[in-house]
Amino acid sequence: MSTPRVYVIHENPEWFPPLAAAFEAEGVPVQEVLLTEGQIDLAADPEPGVYWSRMSASSHTRGHEHSKEYTRAVLGWLERAGRQVVGGSHVLELEVSKVAQHGLLQQAGFDVPRTTAVFGTTTLKDAARTFTDGQDVPFITKHNQGGKGLGVRRFDSLAEFDAYVDSPEFEAPVDGITLLQEYLTAREPFITRVEFVGGEFVYAVRVDTSAGSFELCPADACEVPQTIAGAVCDVPGTETAGAPPAFSVRKEVTAEHPLVQQLRTFLADQRITIAGVEFMETTDGRTVVYDINTNTNYNPAVEESAPASGPRSIARYLGGLLETQYAAQLTA
């Protein structure tokens, strides 16, 4: 067997360099496990180490339609063998289902957007009429298996929605589940993403939404103009103007913030140790939690000014788990 190390399970190598640099800086041995193809010997024992899954719900948009299934198989093999897995099978299922996220957040007492899940396309137009009580009021759609703002669109009338569903521009969700969701107006033109590593608060990010995009990405690897494609933030809605930095530290949101404490407890209950959770504050006084990202990326500009580093916090956390389990082998 090889020297124990941290194995990072994922499918997008463009997102890996900042993490690789963090592991190197912390002196933690690391190896990628790129699940775009490959094989495992089901009769063999997995290599010793700590395995971190950061499989993305948007993997199919990069031509990796089956990476989710590959990851399910690998995580099951690792867990049956007793290897320590961070972001294991239960976390993967949450990552790829906004229905699951919504249900758990609602059950835990968070304010969540009013949402209907529609299976298939034949009843979509009727479902929208039920959802809006037949009124022409703003609402949004999004894909259940999301990331990258997949399927997130605003509609101001039922006729506009009908035309979209019947058009070649209709964006079918990969799992066949479309969400209809209430449109929320932000009190100010931003949403907040709270980062946790090892179950502890790292920092909160203010994500500017004044450009009107639902698709915002904190990582350099997916940096594009805000008005076109990006990734990560599935924002329920904004209506404002201005052009502050796209990403900045929200310093007033600290570990002592009541919502941060509530989210910390929630993540512990769900056995999620690395995640970014997004919320927005609305014009009618609500604080709405709407998305859990378990394959979180970090913005370089935020990292420069943040009180702690997200990637290096991950490297230290996973390195600590590795040291706890394999101290003798690592020092031999």
BELJOFEN-V283503 format. One record per helix or strand of 3 or more residues. SS is the DSSP state (~ for helix, > for strand). FROM is the first residue (numbers start at 0). TO is the last residue. Records with the same first field share a line. If there is no record, write none. Layout:
SS=FROM-TO / FROM-TO
This chain:
>=4-9 / 29-33 / 48-52 / 83-85 / 114-118 / 138-142 / 152-154 / 176-181 / 189-196 / 199-207 / 246-248 / 273-281 / 286-292
~=12-14 / 16-25 / 58-61 / 66-79 / 88-94 / 97-106 / 123-130 / 157-164 / 219-221 / 257-268 / 299-304 / 309-330
